[in-house]
C-alpha cells in the first residue's frame, strides 16, 4: 500500500528483481490485481494506475467486478438491493457529516471556508493536525468490533448473525 502509484511500481520492480535473483521464483501478473482509490471531488473512486510486473500490465479491480483474493471469489452477488441501499444511504449521511465537521473546524480555526482542508487531516509529520473524519472513525470502529467479536471465546457471541436481516436472526426471534 502506498499513497502514490509510482512508489507502488518501485516496490513491484524490487519484488521482480528479487524473484530473478532467486532463480526459482517467478511472478505471475495474470494472478495479480490492484485496487487504486483516488479522491475525486467528494467521493473515492477507483482508477487504473498503469502498474506492470515483468513487463505485463496488472489488471485493476473495477467497481462491482468480482475478483479472487487468497483463493476466494469476492463479489457483491447475494446482497439484497435494499440492504445495499441502507448501507449506501448511511455512508452518504456520513459523508455529509464529514462536510459539516470540516466547515465547523475551519470556522473554529479561523480559516477561510474556501481554504484547502487537507491540512486538517494530514499527519503531524506532514505539517497537518492529524484529525480523523467521522466516517473514517466509524469504519475503524466497525472493523475493530468485528475483530473483537470474532476472537471471543463465548459461543453465544461468535454465533451471532452478521446482519440484522440474516435468516439466523429470524429463526431466533421466532423461538422467543
Secondary structure as UniProt FT lines:
FT   HELIX           5..22
FT   HELIX           29..31
FT   STRAND          33..34
FT   STRAND          37..40
FT   TURN            41..42
FT   STRAND          43..46
FT   STRAND          52..53
FT   TURN            54..55
FT   STRAND          56..57
FT   STRAND          59..60
FT   TURN            63..64
FT   STRAND          67..69
FT   TURN            70..71
FT   STRAND          72..74
FT   TURN            77..78
FT   HELIX           81..109
FT   TURN            113..114
FT   HELIX           118..121
FT   HELIX           124..126
FT   HELIX           134..150
FT   HELIX           155..158
FT   TURN            164..165
FT   HELIX           167..175
//
